[in-house]
Every structure is written in C-alpha cells, then in structure tokens.
C-alpha cells in the first residue's frame, strides 16, 4: 500500500464508526447468506426435481376443445395444431387419442349373473401409458384384446356399485384373471373376441387397447375415414408453468385432468425459494443503505480534511482510496464468511437428501460461488461509485 494512502488513512480514520460498520457487516452477511442459501438449496434439490433419477416425474395433461352446444360437435385437433404444440419448449411430447369408430359390446359372467354393456375403446402411443406389462401387444388375427382400465373404475365398483347391488368386492388380481366377452360390429362384420385386463391406469380415465389393435379394428369395422383426434395427451415437465397456462388459454383448450400433487409441491417449492432469495436481497439492500449513509456521514465529518488534501495536490481517486479499501475488505469478508456458513450448513442436510433420493447426491457449489461473486461485485462497484462521486463533488467546490 502506498505511503500516501497510509497517511491519508491515519488522518481520516478518527471519525470512522466501528459500530456502524459492524451493523453493515451483520446486515449484509445475513442478506448474502440468505441469498446464497436459496441458490445452493435449489442446486442441491434440482437433481431430485429435474435429473434422470428425479423423484417428481413429468406430468401428463389431457386436453380437448370445449363443448359449445348440444349435439354433434366437430372440433378436433389438426396436424398443424399438434405440430405447433410439439414446437413449444414447455411441452415435451404430444400424443393423440385414437377412438373406436365401431360398436363395442362387453359382457361378463359374475356370481351367476351376466353383466353386459356398451363399451368405448381408445388408444394412445405406448410411451404415454403408465402400466408396464409384457401382455400389451396385439397381432393381426389374434382373438385376445389386452385392455387397461382406469383404477377408479374398480374403486367405483368396489365402493359404490357392489354395495347397492349386494355384490362382492373384487381385487385387481381377481379381475385380471377374468376374461371379458367382447363383440365388435361394423361394416357388415360382427366378431367375438376375448378381452383380458392386463393393468390399471392412474393417469388415464378411459378404456385403453393397443394402438396396433385400434388401427386394425378401425380399418376393418369402420365405415368412416380416419378421423382427426378430439383429445390429446401432453407430457410436460412443469404443468404449473405460466407459459403453458397462457398457451392453453390462448388456444381455448380445456384440461381434463388437474396437475398432480407432485407438480403442485414443485411449484410451491420454487415459490418458497424465490421468497427466500427476495428476503436475502432485501436484507442486502438495507445493509447497502446503511453503509451508504455511514459513508456520507463519515465524509461529511471529514469534509474539511478532504478539502485540504485536495488543495495540497492529492487527487480525488487517491483521497477516496482508504474508503474504497474499507468497503472492499468488508464485502469480500462478508462473501467469504457467508460461503463458509453455506457449505457448513450444506453438510447437515445433504445426507438426509441422499437418503430420501436413495442414492448419493453430488452437487457443485459453482452456481452459488458465481452468484456470490457477482452480487458482491455489484455492491462494491456501487460503493466505489458513491464514494468517488462524493469526493469529486468536494474537489469541484474548491
């Protein structure tokens, strides 16, 4: 450090308030720590949210056009609509529902009674199905149709219909062992098939059959040409994304199923982290105001000495150097202490996060360090600006 700076420091340090600097140090330390804690916490939990071994998987939304009037509505999704959705950043994949265009009648013998009803089949690409089974396949000429039912159908039977009709409740395994009688009619054809329930879906509220079967059956039994889909299923990473909501509202699409609780939890978590960071920024802004007022007060107390230093030939930048050094040392110390606090605290919860995830989570502190350095640089630059501007104003007056 130049001797001139040391001499200036010895001349001006008399009016420096350690108490005011301590208040700034503590306030800014709290703000910096809270900001970096939010950044580091998000970095640590991000593998659980968006990584390959995420605990919160993608969500699936089923969308339709609204029904505007009584009768037959022809609104459907065109290829242009589907292509437009596939190009949206907030939509990972789009699948179209294929509906049966022929008559389907299902029957079952149960407890000595024959139950029969009209049915309606749909299919979607396999990647959107949440049931894993080796039986989900159909070959031309086969007489067995694999079927996936919504799990809530079984719940409605067990806890609703069976009670009113004095019928026994049934388990999933039991109903999988029962074969359904399926009769398909259309285009002067009438054939009997065996329906085998291979699983229950928690995601889709429809009776699903394989895409291969639906394609064959519609071409064999249906008189109409292939129709455009009236329902789509969207795979989205974040169903709470405002851009997704705006897009669906802009195109007047209706969401049939609400986002899963996991996605709501993810949204709440992001909001909480944002609030934490905002609180940290507020603390830091208050500390900057405290330091700014302290520096202005300190400069005002030393205004006569500062004017004399300028008169005897010291440049404003050299006169300002002791104050700049104070702010530099304070802010760098705050950054170092806050990083130490963050990394010590991180060790306390990373074991619990790894236990929840079932694997060792490895995260990098680089984002936290970058944010801390950038934020500290902004504070230092702001302090330098107000100090040098104040001293230049003093020098101009003389």
C-alpha positions as CSV (number, residue, x, y, z in Angstrom):
1,X,0.0,0.0,0.0
2,X,1.4,3.4,-0.9
3,X,2.7,5.6,2.0
4,X,0.4,8.4,0.9
5,X,-2.6,6.2,1.3
6,X,-1.4,5.2,4.8
7,X,-1.0,8.8,5.7
8,X,-4.5,9.7,4.4
9,X,-5.9,6.7,6.4
10,X,-4.2,7.8,9.6
11,X,-5.6,11.3,9.0
12,X,-9.2,10.2,8.3
13,X,-9.7,7.1,10.5
14,X,-10.6,9.2,13.6
15,X,-14.3,9.6,12.6
16,X,-14.8,6.1,11.4
17,X,-17.5,4.4,13.4
18,X,-16.8,0.7,14.1
19,X,-20.4,0.3,15.3
20,X,-21.8,1.5,12.0
21,X,-19.5,-0.7,10.0
22,X,-20.4,-3.7,12.3
23,X,-24.1,-3.1,11.6
24,X,-23.4,-3.1,7.9
25,X,-21.4,-6.2,8.2
26,X,-24.0,-8.2,10.1
27,X,-26.9,-6.9,7.9
28,X,-25.2,-7.7,4.7
29,X,-23.9,-11.0,6.0
30,X,-27.5,-12.0,6.8
31,X,-28.7,-10.9,3.3
32,X,-25.8,-12.5,1.5
33,X,-26.2,-15.8,3.4
34,X,-29.9,-16.0,2.8
35,X,-29.4,-15.3,-1.0
36,X,-26.7,-17.9,-1.4
37,X,-28.6,-20.4,0.8
38,X,-31.5,-20.2,-1.6
39,X,-29.3,-20.6,-4.6
40,X,-27.4,-23.6,-3.1
41,X,-30.6,-25.2,-1.8
42,X,-32.1,-25.1,-5.3
43,X,-28.9,-26.5,-6.8
44,X,-28.9,-29.4,-4.2
45,X,-32.5,-30.4,-4.8
46,X,-32.5,-29.8,-8.6
47,X,-31.4,-33.5,-9.2
48,X,-34.4,-34.6,-7.3
49,X,-36.7,-32.5,-9.5
50,X,-35.2,-32.5,-13.0
51,X,-32.5,-35.1,-13.1
52,X,-32.5,-38.6,-14.6
53,X,-33.4,-40.0,-11.1
54,X,-36.0,-37.4,-10.3
55,X,-38.5,-38.0,-7.5
56,X,-41.0,-35.8,-9.3
57,X,-41.5,-37.1,-12.8
58,X,-43.1,-35.4,-15.7
59,X,-46.9,-34.8,-15.7
60,X,-49.4,-35.7,-18.3
61,X,-52.3,-33.4,-19.2
62,X,-55.3,-34.4,-21.4
63,X,-56.7,-31.5,-23.4
64,X,-59.8,-31.1,-25.5
65,X,-61.8,-28.4,-27.2
66,X,-64.7,-27.1,-25.1
67,X,-68.2,-28.4,-25.9
68,X,-70.1,-25.3,-27.0
69,X,-73.5,-26.6,-27.9
70,X,-75.8,-29.7,-27.6
71,X,-75.4,-32.1,-30.4
72,X,-72.5,-33.4,-32.6
73,X,-69.5,-31.1,-32.3
74,X,-66.8,-31.5,-35.0
75,X,-64.0,-29.6,-33.3
76,X,-60.8,-31.7,-33.4
77,X,-57.1,-31.2,-33.5
78,X,-55.4,-30.8,-36.8
79,X,-51.9,-31.8,-37.8
80,X,-50.9,-28.1,-37.6
81,X,-52.2,-27.9,-34.1
82,X,-50.2,-30.9,-33.0
83,X,-47.0,-29.7,-34.7
84,X,-47.4,-26.3,-33.1
85,X,-47.6,-28.0,-29.7
86,X,-44.6,-30.1,-30.4
87,X,-42.5,-27.0,-31.1
88,X,-43.4,-25.4,-27.7
89,X,-40.5,-25.5,-25.2
90,X,-42.8,-26.2,-22.2
91,X,-44.3,-29.3,-23.9
92,X,-42.0,-32.4,-24.1
93,X,-44.3,-34.7,-26.1
94,X,-47.7,-34.9,-27.7
95,X,-49.9,-38.0,-28.1
96,X,-53.2,-38.3,-29.9
97,X,-56.1,-40.4,-28.7
98,X,-57.5,-42.8,-31.3
99,X,-61.2,-43.6,-30.7
100,X,-63.1,-46.7,-31.8
101,X,-65.4,-46.0,-34.7
102,X,-67.3,-49.2,-34.4
103,X,-69.8,-50.8,-31.9
104,X,-68.2,-52.5,-28.9
105,X,-70.3,-54.7,-26.6
106,X,-68.7,-56.2,-23.5
107,X,-70.1,-58.9,-21.2
108,X,-69.0,-60.9,-18.2
109,X,-70.4,-63.7,-16.1
110,X,-70.1,-62.8,-12.5
111,X,-71.7,-64.5,-9.5
112,X,-74.1,-66.4,-11.7
113,X,-75.3,-63.3,-13.5
114,X,-74.4,-62.0,-16.9
115,X,-73.5,-58.3,-17.0
116,X,-73.3,-56.6,-20.4
117,X,-72.8,-53.1,-21.6
118,X,-71.8,-51.0,-24.5
119,X,-68.2,-50.0,-24.4
120,X,-65.9,-47.5,-25.9
121,X,-62.2,-48.1,-26.7
122,X,-59.4,-45.6,-27.1
123,X,-55.7,-46.0,-27.7
124,X,-52.6,-43.8,-27.3
125,X,-48.9,-44.3,-28.1
126,X,-47.3,-46.7,-25.6
127,X,-44.9,-44.0,-24.3
128,X,-47.8,-42.3,-22.5
129,X,-49.1,-45.4,-20.7
130,X,-48.3,-45.8,-17.0
131,X,-48.8,-49.6,-16.9
132,X,-45.8,-51.9,-17.5
133,X,-46.7,-55.3,-18.8
134,X,-45.4,-57.8,-21.3
135,X,-49.0,-58.6,-22.4
136,X,-49.6,-55.2,-24.0
137,X,-49.4,-56.3,-27.7
138,X,-51.7,-57.3,-30.5
139,X,-51.1,-59.2,-33.7
140,X,-53.4,-59.4,-36.7
141,X,-55.7,-62.4,-36.4
142,X,-55.4,-62.7,-32.6
143,X,-58.7,-63.2,-30.7
144,X,-57.4,-61.8,-27.4
145,X,-57.5,-58.0,-26.8
146,X,-55.3,-56.6,-24.0
147,X,-57.2,-53.9,-22.0
148,X,-56.1,-51.3,-19.5
149,X,-58.8,-49.9,-17.2
150,X,-58.8,-46.8,-15.1
151,X,-58.1,-47.7,-11.5
152,X,-61.0,-45.5,-10.4
153,X,-63.4,-47.8,-12.3
154,X,-62.5,-50.6,-10.0
155,X,-62.9,-48.3,-7.0
156,X,-66.3,-47.2,-8.1
157,X,-67.4,-50.8,-8.4
158,X,-65.9,-51.9,-5.0
159,X,-67.1,-48.9,-3.0
160,X,-70.3,-47.9,-4.9
161,X,-71.9,-50.4,-7.3
162,X,-71.2,-53.6,-5.3
163,X,-72.7,-52.2,-2.1
164,X,-76.0,-51.2,-3.8
165,X,-76.3,-54.5,-5.7
166,X,-75.2,-56.8,-2.9
167,X,-72.2,-58.0,-5.0
168,X,-68.8,-59.0,-3.5
169,X,-65.9,-56.7,-3.8
170,X,-63.0,-57.8,-6.1
171,X,-59.3,-57.3,-6.2
172,X,-57.1,-56.3,-9.1
173,X,-55.6,-59.7,-9.4
174,X,-59.0,-61.3,-9.4
175,X,-60.4,-59.1,-12.2
176,X,-57.2,-59.7,-14.2
177,X,-58.0,-63.4,-14.2
178,X,-61.5,-62.9,-15.6
179,X,-61.9,-62.9,-19.4
180,X,-64.4,-60.4,-20.9
181,X,-66.6,-61.2,-23.8
182,X,-66.1,-58.6,-26.5
183,X,-68.3,-58.3,-29.6
184,X,-67.2,-55.9,-32.3
185,X,-69.6,-54.8,-35.1
186,X,-69.2,-52.5,-38.1
187,X,-69.2,-52.5,-41.9
188,X,-71.2,-55.7,-42.1
189,X,-68.8,-57.5,-39.8
190,X,-69.5,-59.0,-36.3
191,X,-66.8,-60.9,-34.4
192,X,-66.3,-62.1,-30.9
193,X,-63.1,-61.5,-29.0
194,X,-61.8,-62.2,-25.5
195,X,-60.8,-59.1,-23.5
196,X,-58.1,-59.6,-21.0
197,X,-57.5,-56.8,-18.4
198,X,-53.7,-56.5,-18.1
199,X,-53.4,-53.5,-15.8
200,X,-55.0,-50.4,-14.2
201,X,-54.0,-46.8,-15.0
202,X,-53.8,-44.0,-12.5
203,X,-53.1,-41.5,-15.3
204,X,-55.8,-42.1,-18.0
205,X,-59.5,-42.1,-17.5
206,X,-60.5,-44.3,-20.5
207,X,-60.6,-47.9,-21.6
208,X,-57.3,-48.5,-23.4
209,X,-56.4,-51.0,-26.1
210,X,-53.1,-51.3,-28.0
211,X,-52.6,-48.8,-30.8
212,X,-52.0,-51.8,-33.2
213,X,-55.4,-53.2,-32.4
214,X,-57.1,-49.9,-32.8
215,X,-55.5,-49.2,-36.2
216,X,-56.6,-52.6,-37.5
217,X,-60.1,-52.5,-36.0
218,X,-60.9,-49.1,-37.3
219,X,-59.9,-50.0,-40.8
220,X,-61.8,-53.3,-40.7
221,X,-65.0,-52.4,-38.9
222,X,-65.4,-48.6,-39.5
223,X,-67.2,-47.1,-42.5
224,X,-65.8,-43.6,-41.9
225,X,-62.4,-42.5,-43.0
226,X,-59.7,-42.0,-40.3
227,X,-60.9,-39.1,-38.1
228,X,-58.8,-36.4,-36.5
229,X,-58.3,-36.7,-32.7
230,X,-60.5,-34.8,-30.4
231,X,-58.3,-35.4,-27.3
232,X,-54.6,-35.1,-26.9
233,X,-52.2,-36.0,-24.1
234,X,-49.3,-33.7,-23.3
235,X,-46.2,-34.7,-21.5
236,X,-44.9,-31.6,-19.6
237,X,-42.1,-31.1,-17.1
238,X,-43.9,-28.4,-15.2
239,X,-47.7,-28.2,-15.6
240,X,-47.7,-25.0,-13.4
241,X,-45.5,-23.2,-15.9
242,X,-47.3,-19.8,-16.7
243,X,-46.3,-20.1,-20.3
244,X,-48.2,-23.4,-20.6
245,X,-51.3,-21.9,-19.0
246,X,-51.2,-18.9,-21.3
247,X,-50.8,-21.1,-24.3
248,X,-53.7,-23.3,-23.5
249,X,-55.9,-20.3,-22.6
250,X,-54.9,-18.5,-25.8
251,X,-56.0,-21.5,-27.9
252,X,-59.1,-22.2,-25.8
253,X,-58.1,-25.7,-24.9
254,X,-59.7,-27.4,-21.9
255,X,-57.6,-29.5,-19.4
256,X,-59.4,-32.7,-18.4
257,X,-57.1,-33.7,-15.5
258,X,-55.5,-31.4,-13.0
259,X,-51.8,-31.4,-12.3
260,X,-50.5,-34.0,-9.9
261,X,-49.8,-33.1,-6.3
262,X,-46.0,-33.6,-7.0
263,X,-46.2,-30.7,-9.5
264,X,-48.0,-28.5,-7.1
265,X,-45.3,-29.3,-4.5
266,X,-42.6,-28.4,-7.0
267,X,-44.4,-25.1,-7.8
268,X,-44.7,-24.3,-4.0
269,X,-41.0,-25.2,-3.5
270,X,-39.9,-22.8,-6.3
271,X,-42.1,-20.1,-4.8
272,X,-40.6,-20.6,-1.4
273,X,-37.0,-20.5,-2.7
274,X,-37.9,-17.3,-4.6
275,X,-39.3,-15.7,-1.4
276,X,-36.1,-16.7,0.5
277,X,-33.9,-15.1,-2.2
278,X,-36.1,-12.0,-2.2
279,X,-35.8,-11.7,1.6
280,X,-32.0,-12.0,1.2
281,X,-31.9,-9.3,-1.4
282,X,-34.0,-7.1,0.9
283,X,-31.5,-7.5,3.7
284,X,-28.6,-6.7,1.4
285,X,-30.3,-3.6,0.1
286,X,-30.9,-2.4,3.7
287,X,-27.3,-3.1,4.5
288,X,-26.2,-1.1,1.4
289,X,-28.3,1.8,2.5
290,X,-26.8,1.6,6.0
291,X,-23.3,1.7,4.5
292,X,-24.1,4.5,2.1
293,X,-25.4,6.6,4.9
294,X,-22.4,5.8,7.1
295,X,-20.0,6.8,4.3
296,X,-21.8,10.0,3.6
297,X,-21.8,10.8,7.3
298,X,-18.1,9.9,7.5
299,X,-17.3,12.1,4.5
300,X,-19.3,14.9,5.9
301,X,-17.4,14.8,9.2
302,X,-14.1,14.8,7.4
303,X,-15.1,17.3,4.7
304,X,-12.5,20.0,5.9
305,X,-9.7,17.4,5.9
306,X,-10.7,16.1,2.5
307,X,-10.8,19.7,1.1
308,X,-7.3,20.4,2.4
309,X,-6.0,17.1,1.0
310,X,-7.3,18.1,-2.5
311,X,-5.8,21.6,-2.1
312,X,-2.3,20.3,-1.4
313,X,-2.4,18.2,-4.5
314,X,-3.9,14.8,-3.7
315,X,-6.1,13.5,-6.5
316,X,-9.8,12.6,-5.7
317,X,-9.1,9.0,-6.5
318,X,-6.2,8.8,-4.0
319,X,-8.2,10.5,-1.3
320,X,-11.1,8.0,-1.9
321,X,-8.8,5.0,-1.8
322,X,-9.0,4.4,2.0
323,X,-12.8,4.4,1.9
324,X,-12.7,2.1,-1.1
325,X,-10.4,-0.3,0.7
326,X,-12.8,-0.4,3.7
327,X,-15.8,-1.3,1.5
328,X,-13.6,-3.8,-0.5
329,X,-12.4,-5.6,2.7
330,X,-15.8,-5.6,4.3
331,X,-17.7,-7.0,1.3
332,X,-15.0,-9.7,0.5
333,X,-15.1,-10.7,4.2
334,X,-18.9,-11.0,4.1
335,X,-18.7,-13.1,0.9
336,X,-16.1,-15.5,2.5
337,X,-17.9,-15.8,5.8
338,X,-21.3,-16.4,4.1
339,X,-19.8,-19.1,1.8
340,X,-18.3,-20.9,4.8
341,X,-21.7,-20.8,6.6
342,X,-23.5,-22.2,3.5
343,X,-21.1,-25.1,3.0
344,X,-21.1,-26.0,6.7
345,X,-24.9,-26.0,6.7
346,X,-25.0,-28.0,3.5
347,X,-23.2,-30.9,5.2
348,X,-26.0,-31.1,7.7
349,X,-28.8,-31.8,5.2
350,X,-27.1,-33.5,2.2
351,X,-27.1,-36.9,4.0
352,X,-30.9,-36.6,4.5
353,X,-31.5,-35.6,0.9
354,X,-29.4,-38.6,-0.3
355,X,-31.3,-40.9,2.0
356,X,-34.6,-39.6,0.6
357,X,-33.4,-40.0,-3.0
358,X,-31.9,-43.5,-2.4
359,X,-28.6,-42.5,-4.0
360,X,-25.7,-40.2,-3.2
361,X,-26.4,-36.7,-4.5
362,X,-23.4,-34.9,-5.8
363,X,-23.8,-31.2,-6.4
364,X,-21.4,-28.4,-7.4
365,X,-21.1,-25.1,-5.5
366,X,-20.1,-23.3,-8.6
367,X,-23.5,-21.6,-9.1
368,X,-23.5,-20.3,-5.5
369,X,-20.0,-19.0,-5.8
370,X,-20.7,-17.3,-9.1
371,X,-23.9,-15.6,-7.7
372,X,-22.0,-14.6,-4.6
373,X,-19.1,-13.1,-6.6
374,X,-21.4,-11.2,-9.0
375,X,-23.6,-9.8,-6.2
376,X,-20.5,-8.8,-4.2
377,X,-19.0,-7.1,-7.2
378,X,-22.2,-5.1,-7.8
379,X,-22.2,-3.9,-4.1
380,X,-18.5,-3.0,-4.3
381,X,-19.0,-1.2,-7.6
382,X,-21.9,0.8,-6.1
383,X,-20.0,1.7,-3.0
384,X,-17.0,2.9,-5.1
385,X,-19.3,4.9,-7.3
386,X,-20.9,6.9,-4.4
387,X,-17.5,7.4,-2.6
388,X,-15.7,8.7,-5.7
389,X,-18.7,10.9,-6.7
390,X,-18.9,12.5,-3.3
391,X,-15.1,13.3,-3.2
392,X,-15.2,14.6,-6.7
393,X,-18.0,16.9,-5.7
394,X,-15.9,18.2,-2.8
395,X,-12.9,18.8,-5.0
396,X,-15.0,20.8,-7.5
397,X,-16.2,23.1,-4.8
398,X,-12.7,24.1,-4.1
